[in-house]
Amino acid sequence: MKKNYSFIRKYRSESEDGRYVTSVMKAVGDPNIFRRFKSQKDYQLILEHVSKADGMSYLSILQDRSDNFLQKSLSSILIDDSLGSPIKYEYPGYNIALSPTTLRYIKVASDIFQYFGSGFNSVAEIGCGYGGQCIVNDELLDVKKTILFDLPPVNLLIEKYIESFLLNGSYTTKTLNTAPDRTYDLVVSNYAFSELPKPLQLIYVKKVLSRSSRGYLTMNSGRGGHWDQNKLSVDELREFLPDFRVIDEIPLTAERNYIIVWGEDHI
């Protein structure tokens, strides 16, 4: 398989192994592949690999919360969740199959609501896949505009995917080099920031994270282990980010994973 990269070697994240970008480029360029890109093996190495068991855990968490996000999603997001042919599972008590990846996006939106409320003029997201979290946040939270940061080929997939839907707010895609000189109400990252090499992490801190009054980052590096090579540690992050709390990832999807949250007093 031909491999494609966006960055030179020293700037590549854990996900940029050549196959991921190649699978993204195929999805953008071929309508037949786009219709089923979420079920492609090379794409699933990076995204769309949430297990059925973790999906059940997200369901249980959402069922126990009073924000009504699950019920609202069952009549909107989860019913319309077919583009890209995601892997879905049957769960007890539900008459439609559900994507565990989408359930995770809904749980993240519910967490954001729990910590920060629902109104955001500007949200920055780092590492956005196909824009799934953006679509979920747009439906369940009051987000005026989302700025999505990713690799150039991935941004093309994000635009192709999101333009298949109608948003309540608006969005724009950016690369790190084209980051606007602005502040944000919230920055979100589902693992992607923690998988970047330290030089990129530092630039994201400078251009995006330090400019956000609130933050919600799910992390898989910074606490020791093989993921930590050439990554910022938690102690180093405390030097650069606003004062934050470290909370447990529930469900815990990998050893040493955790979540960073800051700005709860901005509600």
C-alpha positions as a printed Julia matrix, in Angstrom:
267×3 Matrix{Float64}:
   0.0    0.0    0.0
   1.3    3.45  -0.91
   1.9    5.58   2.19
   1.26   9.32   2.37
   2.37  11.79   5.04
   1.56  15.42   5.81
   4.54  16.21   8.07
   8.23  15.44   7.84
   9.23  12.61  10.16
  10.07  14.59  13.32
   6.62  16.23  13.38
   4.5   13.13  12.81
   2.01  12.07  15.47
   1.38   8.48  16.54
  -1.49   8.3   14.04
   0.49   9.51  11.03
   1.86   6.16   9.94
   1.25   6.7    6.23
  -1.74   4.38   6.03
  -4.14   6.71   7.84
  -3.57   9.7    5.55
  -3.76   7.4    2.54
  -7.12   6.02   3.67
  -8.38   9.58   4.25
  -7.28  10.67   0.77
  -9.08   7.7   -0.78
 -12.28   8.56   1.11
 -12.12  12.16  -0.09
 -11.43  11.23  -3.7
 -13.72   8.22  -4.21
 -17.47   8.5   -3.47
 -17.78   4.73  -3.11
 -15.04   4.61  -0.46
 -16.47   7.7    1.27
 -19.78   5.89   1.75
 -18.0    3.18   3.77
 -14.75   4.78   5.0
 -15.54   4.19   8.68
 -15.44   0.43   8.13
 -12.08   0.44   6.28
  -9.36  -1.37   8.24
  -6.63   1.23   7.7
  -8.98   3.97   8.91
 -10.08   1.94  11.92
  -6.49   1.7   13.13
  -6.86   5.36  14.17
 -10.61   5.99  14.45
 -13.88   4.03  14.63
 -12.44   1.3   16.83
 -14.38   1.87  20.06
 -15.39  -1.54  21.44
 -18.93  -2.74  22.01
 -18.16  -2.99  25.74
 -16.97   0.61  25.94
 -20.08   1.64  24.03
 -22.16  -0.06  26.71
 -20.25   1.86  29.38
 -20.95   5.17  27.63
 -24.61   4.2   27.35
 -24.8    3.43  31.07
 -23.19   6.76  31.99
 -25.57   8.69  29.74
 -28.6    6.81  31.07
 -27.7    7.87  34.62
 -27.37  11.57  33.78
 -30.17  14.12  33.87
 -29.1   16.21  30.86
 -31.36  14.27  28.46
 -28.52  14.1   25.91
 -29.04  10.4   25.21
 -32.77  10.79  24.62
 -32.22  13.76  22.34
 -29.54  11.88  20.41
 -31.78   8.86  19.9
 -34.16  11.05  17.92
 -31.46  12.83  15.92
 -27.76  12.0   15.86
 -28.0    8.25  16.47
 -30.8    7.74  13.96
 -28.96   9.67  11.23
 -25.66   7.91  12.0
 -25.12   5.93   8.8
 -22.79   7.99   6.6
 -19.46   6.21   6.22
 -20.97   2.84   7.27
 -19.85   2.86  10.92
 -19.61  -0.34  12.92
 -22.75  -0.59  15.07
 -23.94  -2.98  17.74
 -27.24  -4.05  19.22
 -27.64  -2.96  22.86
 -30.33  -4.22  25.25
 -33.36  -1.93  25.4
 -32.71  -0.13  22.1
 -34.49  -0.93  18.85
 -31.73   0.46  16.61
 -28.08  -0.51  16.36
 -25.75   2.12  17.83
 -22.21   3.22  17.01
 -19.99   3.09  20.11
 -17.83   5.85  18.61
 -20.84   8.18  18.4
 -21.82   7.2   21.95
 -18.36   8.33  23.07
 -18.84  11.69  21.32
 -22.17  12.09  23.11
 -20.56  11.24  26.45
 -17.85  13.86  25.82
 -20.53  16.47  25.03
 -22.32  15.48  28.24
 -19.07  15.88  30.21
 -18.56  19.32  28.68
 -22.06  20.29  29.77
 -21.41  18.97  33.28
 -18.18  20.96  33.67
 -18.83  24.13  31.68
 -22.5   24.52  30.8
 -23.83  24.7   27.24
 -23.05  28.11  25.71
 -19.86  28.68  23.71
 -19.14  31.37  21.16
 -15.99  29.63  19.95
 -14.72  26.08  20.37
 -11.35  24.83  19.15
 -10.95  21.1   18.49
  -7.56  19.48  17.93
  -7.51  16.27  15.9
 -11.03  15.97  14.56
 -11.25  12.76  12.54
 -14.23  13.35  10.27
 -15.9   16.0   12.44
 -18.06  13.67  14.52
 -17.49  15.45  17.83
 -18.23  18.79  16.19
 -21.57  17.53  14.85
 -22.55  16.08  18.23
 -21.54  19.26  20.09
 -23.49  21.36  17.59
 -26.63  19.3   18.22
 -26.41  19.02  22.01
 -24.63  22.22  23.07
 -25.05  25.85  22.06
 -21.89  26.31  19.98
 -21.74  29.34  17.72
 -18.54  28.4   15.87
 -16.05  25.52  15.92
 -12.5   25.82  14.61
 -11.26  22.34  13.68
  -7.49  21.75  13.59
  -6.09  18.8   11.66
  -3.86  17.74   8.8
  -4.68  19.18   5.33
  -6.03  15.89   3.86
  -8.07  15.23   7.01
  -9.57  18.72   6.81
 -10.86  17.84   3.35
 -12.58  14.76   4.77
 -14.01  16.81   7.64
 -15.47  19.32   5.19
 -16.89  16.58   2.97
 -18.48  14.85   5.95
 -19.86  17.88   7.79
 -21.26  19.37   4.58
 -23.48  16.28   4.36
 -25.39  17.65   7.39
 -26.87  20.96   8.52
 -25.39  22.64  11.59
 -27.02  25.05  14.0
 -23.73  26.93  14.29
 -20.8   27.2   11.89
 -17.34  25.71  11.51
 -14.03  26.23   9.76
 -11.04  23.92   9.29
  -7.47  25.01   9.97
  -3.99  23.58  10.11
  -1.61  24.49  12.91
   0.23  26.85  10.54
  -2.99  28.73   9.73
  -4.2   29.06  13.33
  -5.95  32.43  13.71
  -4.77  35.02  16.24
  -7.75  34.73  18.6
  -9.05  33.38  21.89
 -11.46  30.5   22.52
 -14.19  29.68  25.01
 -13.26  25.98  24.99
 -10.63  23.67  23.54
 -11.37  19.96  23.1
  -9.19  17.05  22.08
 -10.04  13.36  22.11
  -6.52  11.88  22.49
  -5.08  13.67  19.44
  -3.14  16.4   21.29
  -1.54  13.8   23.54
  -0.34  11.81  20.51
   1.54  14.71  18.94
   5.33  15.01  19.28
   6.49  17.59  21.79
   7.42  20.31  19.22
   3.86  20.3   17.87
   2.36  20.14  21.35
   4.28  23.26  22.32
   3.06  25.18  19.28
  -0.52  24.08  19.94
  -0.12  25.26  23.54
   1.12  28.64  22.29
  -1.42  29.15  19.51
  -4.54  27.43  20.87
  -4.59  25.86  24.35
  -3.16  28.77  26.32
  -5.67  31.03  24.58
  -8.69  29.05  25.72
 -10.53  29.91  28.93
 -11.77  26.33  29.26
 -10.27  22.98  28.31
 -11.28  19.33  28.05
  -8.46  17.05  26.84
  -8.59  13.27  26.91
  -4.97  12.16  27.16
  -3.01   8.95  26.57
   0.48  10.3   27.23
   2.19  12.31  29.96
   1.97   9.82  32.82
   4.67   7.34  31.91
   4.75   4.39  29.54
   5.73   3.87  25.92
   3.41   6.66  24.69
   5.48   9.27  26.54
   8.5    9.37  24.26
   8.9   12.93  22.93
   5.68  14.09  24.63
   4.99  16.7   27.3
   4.58  15.23  30.78
   1.78  16.31  33.12
   4.31  18.34  35.13
   5.51  20.08  31.97
   1.93  20.76  30.9
   1.36  22.52  34.23
   4.08  24.99  33.25
   2.32  25.94  30.0
  -1.43  25.47  30.45
  -3.93  27.3   32.65
  -4.34  25.73  36.1
  -6.02  22.37  35.47
  -7.41  19.31  37.21
  -6.56  15.73  36.26
  -9.63  13.49  36.39
 -10.2    9.83  35.62
 -11.22   8.67  32.17
 -14.43   6.69  32.64
 -14.54   4.14  31.19
 -10.76   3.76  31.2
  -9.95   2.83  27.59
  -6.21   2.29  28.12
  -3.84   2.14  31.06
  -2.62   5.6   32.18
  -5.31   7.48  30.22
  -6.76  10.52  31.94
  -8.63  13.78  31.28
  -7.41  17.34  31.81
 -10.03  19.98  32.65
  -9.64  23.68  33.31
 -11.87  26.76  33.49
 -14.8   25.37  35.43
 -15.08  28.69  37.25
 -15.95  30.36  33.92
 -19.5   28.95  33.95
